[in-house]
Amino acid sequence: MKIILCASLLFLTLIFLIPQEAHAITIDAVPESTDFGPNDNISVDLNIHGYGMGSVSWIAHRPDGSNISGFLDQFKGGKATHQILRNAFDNYFGNWSIDYIYSGIKQTVSFKVEPIKFIAIPDKELYYEPDIMKINITTSYYIPVAAKAQVFHLNFYNSDGTFVKNLKQIDIMPFQYSTVYNFPISEIVDNDNPPGEYKFRIQYYNISVEVPFLIDDVRNLMTIFLQTDKQIYDTGDGVNLHLLFTRVKESSGAMKITNPLGNTTSRTFPVTSVNTNLHLENITTKPGTYNLEIQYAGITQKGSFQVTTRSTLKPNIDLEIFLDKLKYRPGEIISAKIHSANLITNSIGFWFVDPNGKQSLKTTVSMKSGDIIIPHKIDKNDVQGTWNMYIDYSGATRTATFFVQGVPIENIDTVSSIKFSKPKLITTFGSGSNVNFKNPRAIAIDSIDNIYVVDSGNSEIKIFDSTGKLLLSWGSFGSGNGQFQNPSGILVDQKYVYISDTGNARIEKFDKNGNFVLTWGTYGEVPGMFHTPTSIAEDRNGNIFVLDSGTNKIQIFDLNGKYKDELHLALTYGGNFTAANSIVFDSQNNFYVVTSDTNRILKYNNNVDIINYFGSTGTEEGRFNNPNSVAIDSNGYTYVADTNNYRIQKFDSDGTFLVSWGSFGTSLGQFANPVGLAIDSKNNVYVIDKANNDVQKFSPFGNANEITIPTWVKNNAKWWSQDLFSNTDFATGINYLIRQGIIQAPITSNESNSNVKIPGWIKTNAGWWTNGLISDKEFTAEIQYLISVGIVKT
């Protein structure tokens, strides 16, 4: 009996244990994605092994720490799909987790909801009434179906957060990840909203970005250039008055003329162009000073001229002023080149008139040749605005206009040796190598530093790596697709290569493997047609600019060659050129035009307003002879291929000359016809030489132990020796030489230069040095000796 009972107990125990193993509960929870989109519902597939009946509870933990919960009871075979309905308006972006609980069993699943990344960037911070604000809106998420898409809500606010008056909300539909919206600033200004601080706010779902900007009075942008054809008139002479406005804003202006007796004559004049010429008769009736006052678009510009009773006839001679650039900062040095083909006396006088009409003292300098340079250092406290320089050469007078504006130059700006360093030749390829160029005309570099050369004489495009190894070439002579006749310009962007096929008067587009994509243009006069397309560039908005040297027009196209617009540079100050060679954009979306007749580099902003120009005809540093190309590095330095002077010149972003290198020849570092420039990601400079049939590559900086003396140091010494510059100016150059270790002496602060003691007789030696009569080594050794014995005190 006892044995039977034990067996029964064992049997009952086995029966109890076996069902427990067969009905063990586990929960599988798998999210539809580990990374849900910003606007996606949450979806989790559940499979409960051992499910009997009843509800499954769940708790969802959202990224902000809040929870939502509920129950699930619609299971079929233990399976169900759990959905949490949501969209991007809830702003619950980030890491989520959901706990599922059934019969005491808990399973946690984790996943992420991707956020909406959303930025809005305007093209600049300061705007005027005529401007178009270009707002680049970029989002990581959009719906390409218009019926389902959420829009950007754009609103404008005053600085105090109130809505801008009379301006409704603007809704912008995103059809791609990046959208550019063009907003006319006039919509704010024309609704009686004053200049000042504003901001715009863009809302997308429940996310918003806010960006401040400034609107200034357009009258502060308006500039009037006022120039008479002469500075001194005889009584009875007519006066030719040239006016240049930076913008045509109103149809008429007013003029007031005050004669030497104080009598005033007023009249109005029409304005139909930025260039307005007026001829005034019966004005110069009495000798003395006449004051002019021009009023236009709320801006007043003053000027003056002299009337004399002298009966001597002023010589009608060839006399010109060439300033080295248009705009200067306070503290900069003006370099004015005076040219005359008629040497009638050995001296010339010059003076300056500031924006208020105040005239400086007249200075006389020697005029012993047909070309001289007159320097003038702008004082840091000089009035900013429009200035005029006048010269008087035996009664013949001329004038040149320039601007003074910006932050004053400090002496410390001139002591950096890096920007004055001459680049060092790294390598060359083409001539004498296994690659034979024939009249190469242009060069470009892509984002991975591959080099593209327009081998014009061979009608080919050649691609090299950064070491000069040939990777690919394509093209042949002809007029078919992918063929060329005298190609002369190239543009390389992220995906495509554009070629100015000059001889066929068209643009050809290729992919980076040389496969033909499309072409546009033919010879003709109407928009979209060309005479001699020579240069091509792209702005950061994806517009293609084509310079036509045959018509001196710049036409604008989209990336597929659709005509959009044409630039009228002739209506801008300094834009009276008849021959242009190149166009290029910098990182700020400013563009540069290289002219070969005026030998200038013209710099414009994206509204086609002149920012500056620099250069003129000549062999002096900072001047050009048929420049062909320009390139800008990542530091804002500008390099110019000064073709017929056989050199490359380097300038800072203000157009101030820094350094040059090269000479005529066929040796390394020399040039015979440098026509093309390009700069890679390391700021190495590539020069293509049409005559030497090669490409030379230069590092941006020379050898550290090869310190050269910058031109400005010698110029300061030269002009100091001629009593045109002060001891302080000369001492600034000596201080530079000390800082660079060329002269061994204690380094002084820039402020102490005014206390430098320099004997006057050293001026003679400085003159000899700058004229090449003594060497750099001899002069610097002399200065160092004089410092060491205390004759020169720093």
Sequence and secondary structure as in RCSB ss.txt:
>XXXX:A:sequence
MKIILCASLLFLTLIFLIPQEAHAITIDAVPESTDFGPNDNISVDLNIHGYGMGSVSWIAHRPDGSNISGFLDQF
KGGKATHQILRNAFDNYFGNWSIDYIYSGIKQTVSFKVEPIKFIAIPDKELYYEPDIMKINITTSYYIPVAAKAQ
VFHLNFYNSDGTFVKNLKQIDIMPFQYSTVYNFPISEIVDNDNPPGEYKFRIQYYNISVEVPFLIDDVRNLMTIF
LQTDKQIYDTGDGVNLHLLFTRVKESSGAMKITNPLGNTTSRTFPVTSVNTNLHLENITTKPGTYNLEIQYAGIT
QKGSFQVTTRSTLKPNIDLEIFLDKLKYRPGEIISAKIHSANLITNSIGFWFVDPNGKQSLKTTVSMKSGDIIIP
HKIDKNDVQGTWNMYIDYSGATRTATFFVQGVPIENIDTVSSIKFSKPKLITTFGSGSNVNFKNPRAIAIDSIDN
IYVVDSGNSEIKIFDSTGKLLLSWGSFGSGNGQFQNPSGILVDQKYVYISDTGNARIEKFDKNGNFVLTWGTYGE
VPGMFHTPTSIAEDRNGNIFVLDSGTNKIQIFDLNGKYKDELHLALTYGGNFTAANSIVFDSQNNFYVVTSDTNR
ILKYNNNVDIINYFGSTGTEEGRFNNPNSVAIDSNGYTYVADTNNYRIQKFDSDGTFLVSWGSFGTSLGQFANPV
GLAIDSKNNVYVIDKANNDVQKFSPFGNANEITIPTWVKNNAKWWSQDLFSNTDFATGINYLIRQGIIQAPITSN
ESNSNVKIPGWIKTNAGWWTNGLISDKEFTAEIQYLISVGIVKT
>XXXX:A:secstr
 HHHHHHHHHHHHHHHHHHHHHT  EEEEEES SEE TT  EEEEEEEET  SS EEEEEE TTS EEEEEE   
BTTEEEEEE   GGG   EEEEEEEEETTEEEEEEEEE    EEEEES SEE TT EEEEEEEES   S TTT  
 EEEEEEETTS B TT   EEE   SSEEEEEEETHHHHTTT  SEEEEEEEEETTEEEEEEEEE  HHHH  EE
EEES SEEETT  EEEEEEESS  SSEEEEEEE TTS EEEEEEE  SSEEEEEE S   SSEEEEEEEEETTEE
EEEEEEEE   S      EEEEESBSEE TT EEEEEEEES    SEEEEEEE TTS B   EEEE  SSEEEEE
EE  TTS  EEEEEEEEETTEEEEEEEEE SS   GGGG  SSTT   EEEEEESTTSS   SSEEEEEE TT  
EEEEEGGGTEEEEE TT  EEEEE  BSSSTT BSS  EEEE SSEEEEEEGGGTEEEEEETTS EEEEE  BSS
STT BS EEEEEE TTS EEEEETTTTEEEEE TT  EEEEE GGGSTT   S EEEEEE TTS EEEEETTTTE
EEEE TT  EEEEE  BSSSTT BSSEEEEEE TTS EEEEEGGGTEEEEE TT  EEEEE  BSSSTT BS EE
EEEE TT  EEEEETTTTEEEEEESS  TT     HHHHHHHHHHHTTSS HHHHHHHHHHHHHTTSS S    G
GGGGG B  TTHHHHHHHHHTTSS HHHHHHHHHHHHHTTSSB 
